[in-house]
C-alpha cells in the first residue's frame, strides 16, 4: 500500500515519523499506524525534560480497540508536548503528520538519524 507521506520525514519500523529541524525532532505516528489503531481516545505522554534512549517506550496511545506503546525513534530529551491532543486526541487520526504531532525531542546522538527509513523505504516496509 503506497501512502502519501511527507517527503522530508523519516520513519521507524514501529510506525513513528520524525521531522528533524536542526537538533530537534518532532515525532508522531504515521497514517498507517493511526489507521491500524482506529479511533484514538487518549494519549499518555512522558514528562517534559525527561531523557529517553532510542527504542524505549515513552508513552501509550489508547484507541477504542487497543492500546499501543509510543517508542522513542532517537535518543533525546523531551522538550515539547502537543497539549492539543489532551483535549482532542482525534487530531492524530485526522491529521497525523501536522496537527497530530506528539512531542519534540532534543536529539542526543545525531548518528542514530541514519538508522531511520526514508519515505521510499517506509512505503516498501508497509507494502
N, C-alpha and C positions, 0 to 999 in steps of 0.2 A: 504494500500500500504506500504509494508516494504521497507524502504530505506537503503542504505548503508551509515551509519552515523559513524563519528569518535566516538569510544567507550568512550573516556575520556571527551568529550564535554558535556555541559549541554544546556538545551533548554527552551524557553518560549512558551507560547501559542500564542504569536504574531509571532512565527517562526524566532526568533533570536537565534543564537547559541552563547555560551560563552565558552571560553577556559581559565581556570584560572591557572596562574603561579605565586605563591606567593600571593601578594596583588594587582596584575594587571590582569585584564580580557581583553582578546581580543574578539571582538564582530563582528559578521557578520549576514547575513541572511542565512537561510537554503536552501538546494537544492529544497525542496518543495516550499518555498516562491519564489525563482527566477523562478521556473517553472510556478507558478501561474501568476507572473507578466509579463513574456515574456521578450523580448529583452530590457535590461536596457540601457538607453541612457544618464542619468545624475544622480548624487548623490549630494544632498545638505548636507554638513557636519556642525556640530556645531563648534564653536570656540574652539581652544586649551585652556586648563586650566579653562574651564567653568565647574561648578558643576551642576549636574542634580540629581533629585530624581528618584528612581525606578518608571517605568511606564510612565514617561514623554516623549513626542515626542522630539527627538533630531535632527531631520532632515527628509529629504524625499528622496525617490527613485523614479525617473521618468522613466517609461518604455513606450514603444510605445503605449500600450493600456490603461495605468492607472498611477496614482501617489499614492504612499503609504508612510505612516509615518514609521520612524525607531524609536522604543521605547527603552528606557533605561532599560535593564534587571536587573541592580543593581545600587544602588545609588553610585555616584562617580564623580571623576574629569577626564575630557578628557585629556590624556597625550600623545596621538599619533593619527595621522590620516593617512590613506593609500592614499597618494598623487598619487599613480599609477592610482587610479580609476578616477582621474580628466581627464587623458589622454585616459584611456581605461576602461570605466565602464563595458564593457562586460566581464571583469575578474570575476565579480560576477556571471554571467551566466555560464561561462566556468569552474570556479574553486572556488565555494563559500566557501569551507572550508579551503582554503590555500591562494592563491594569491588574492582572493576576500574578504579578511577580511576588515572591515571598520574602526574600531577605537579601541584604547586601553584606558582602564579606570582604574584609581587608585580606588580600592574598599573602600568605606567609612564604610559600615555595613556588615561585614562578615556573620552575621546571615541570611542575605537575600539569600545567596547561597543555603540554604536548601529548599527554595521555588521553585527552578528551577527543571525541569524534567531531568531525566537521559535518555539515548538512548532508553531503552525499553519503558518507559512511553511516550516519544515523538512519537515513532513508533505507539503505541496504540492510541495516541491522533490524529494522522493523518490518521489512517486507518478506 
